[in-house]
Amino acid sequence: MFLAWGKELCFLYNDAYVEILGAKHPWALGRRFQEIWSEIWQDLLPLIDKALAGEAVYHENLPLTMHRHGYDEPVWFTFSYSPVRDDNGTIAGMYCACVETTEQVLAEAYRNEENERFRTLFEQAPGFMAILRGKNYVFDLTNQAYSQLVGHRDILGKPAREALPEVVEQGFIALLDHVYTTGQTYVGHAMPVELQREPNGPLEKRFLDFVYQPIRDARGVVTGIFAEGSDVTERKQAEEELRQLAADLSKANQRQSEFLATLAHELRNPLAPIRTGLDLMRVSADNPASTVRIREMMDRQLDHLVHLVDDLLDVARISTGKIEPKKARVLLKDIVLSAVETTLPGIQAKNQDFSVHIPDEPIWLIADANRLAQVIGNVLTNARKYTPDNGKIDLSVRRKSDEVVIVVADNGIGIPADSLPHIFDIFTQVGHDSSHAQGGLGIGLSLVKRLIEKHSGTVHAFSAGPGQGATFTIRLPIAPAEAEPSTAAKVDDNAMPVEQRPMRILIADDNQDAADLLKEMLEIQGHMVRIANDGMSALELAKTFLPDMALLDIGMPVMDGYKLAMAIRQAPQLRSTRLAAITGWGAKEDRDRTREAGFDYHLTKPVSFEALKGLLRDVQSAEQVPAGKRNGS
């Protein structure tokens, strides 16, 4: 038996296990499991993983190829793996009780091989089998599986060299000679062989697991060879696919690690000036001009933070199918100009030559205008980032049959050929080295691809190489000609503004700083405000304060925002109180849940001053609607 302990699975064993180790004892004592049995590590790793996950494993006569006496040798073991826990109950290692069954297995195999001479059982065997007699290895008997493997050729009574001439130079005849001469069994694992399985056809590569077993007469003299095995081509292909998958997962993990590091960097970028701004405001409170500049800077940095979080949430929602474009009949020109308006300040800041070419004819799409503007904006932002100052960016739109083609081309740093296939993968960044580092999370182009696919379109990237610029081409289907433009609801500019009156407002939030700031914002507008820091306290306060409006955080202790909203709705004296959820969760299912809990409104953090004012205007203008029947914001 042995014990593999600790993170490195260091080896401790008893005297009986010394014989199994062979020449590896005493070197093996205290060394890592993987280091001691590196030749069989991949065979044992799945079983080890199960034991370390808390599952006891038992195997009987598991075949392995060990290197313990200076050469590889096939061996068999019956053993069990069991998890071993430390004093805290945590799995810290594994225990193995084992017995080598090599001799028993080989003896049983020999008996089975002899029994296989019964033609019926032999013929029905799923693996291929053949009996070769004499030094010329004449085919004495084969089963259906062997005949299928070699292409149903007439090989019985023929020497191996004549029956299968294509394998002579592939080393198999030499293996037969070795087995016949030495009397040693040969075991092949996933060995490649090229066979002509069709008359006059090409050679077909297959992979075989097989055994060449010497056949002995009563005196122990080798008189032939028994060949048995399986065509494992499909398994080999699956293993290759798994290896490729593992490599892909490793790359994805590396990209994710790089992303997390980048995310930390990108979050620090706006947080640093915000922190500095707060310090400056403390020391320059008597300088209004400085305070205004600092506040504007902090607003910009906060907008940048919100944009980062929105991008992350968009990727997550699209990946899980939780976001669908809100499509309508829209004019492409308006979408393009909206994207240009958003990105133009950054382009102008780098003094880049920016040209836009849009055809005069109206091009209509069935699309989500906001999402497509986001797509084009992301591609333009990408071009701006990786194009140097005074560089050139060109945006062109053209109609081609029943689709529209949008092209963004630049003369920037370009894209290496090996990066092009992964350019739309999440967490991938162009020009990741420090000389070209431009910030960002590596999710912008991933968003582009996913949103374009949501619109039944395609996006393609091309670059002639580093320093040769890049071109991104978006193709989208054009709206059918017979469809009429939808009439969107318009804001009545002549509507009378709602005159705001002071309101009684309850804030329930376990974040004291956030609650205090929100209270201050509301009191500036003339409202009476009370604060509670958990759901139960908020409910008791509401019953005496009788607020017109309650702003409830969702994740509070004692009683969360959902339960609090339902409790308020059940209180007779609070039936007229409007409820707004203030939360960091803003997906459709989150809004559905707050609506079901009785909320009238749903605000996503961070809540701006303007959004709060707009909410209160909405509340006062909709007071004729019963509480608990809205939740449309």
Secondary structure as UniProt FT lines:
FT   STRAND          2..5
FT   TURN            6..9
FT   STRAND          10..13
FT   HELIX           16..21
FT   HELIX           22..24
FT   TURN            25..30
FT   HELIX           33..36
FT   HELIX           38..40
FT   HELIX           41..52
FT   TURN            53..54
FT   STRAND          57..67
FT   STRAND          72..85
FT   TURN            87..88
FT   STRAND          91..100
FT   HELIX           102..115
FT   TURN            116..117
FT   HELIX           119..124
FT   STRAND          128..133
FT   TURN            134..137
FT   STRAND          138..142
FT   HELIX           144..149
FT   TURN            150..151
FT   TURN            156..157
FT   HELIX           160..163
FT   HELIX           165..170
FT   HELIX           172..182
FT   STRAND          186..195
FT   TURN            199..200
FT   STRAND          204..216
FT   TURN            218..219
FT   STRAND          222..231
FT   HELIX           233..283
FT   TURN            284..286
FT   HELIX           288..319
FT   TURN            320..321
FT   STRAND          328..331
FT   HELIX           332..349
FT   TURN            350..351
FT   STRAND          353..357
FT   STRAND          364..367
FT   HELIX           369..385
FT   TURN            389..390
FT   STRAND          392..400
FT   TURN            401..402
FT   STRAND          403..410
FT   TURN            417..419
FT   HELIX           420..422
FT   TURN            423..424
FT   TURN            426..427
FT   HELIX           434..436
FT   HELIX           444..454
FT   TURN            455..456
FT   STRAND          458..462
FT   TURN            466..467
FT   STRAND          470..477
FT   TURN            481..482
FT   TURN            493..494
FT   STRAND          504..508
FT   HELIX           512..524
FT   TURN            525..526
FT   STRAND          528..532
FT   HELIX           535..545
FT   STRAND          549..553
FT   HELIX           561..570
FT   HELIX           572..574
FT   TURN            575..576
FT   STRAND          578..583
FT   HELIX           588..597
FT   STRAND          601..604
FT   HELIX           609..621
FT   TURN            622..624
FT   TURN            627..628
//
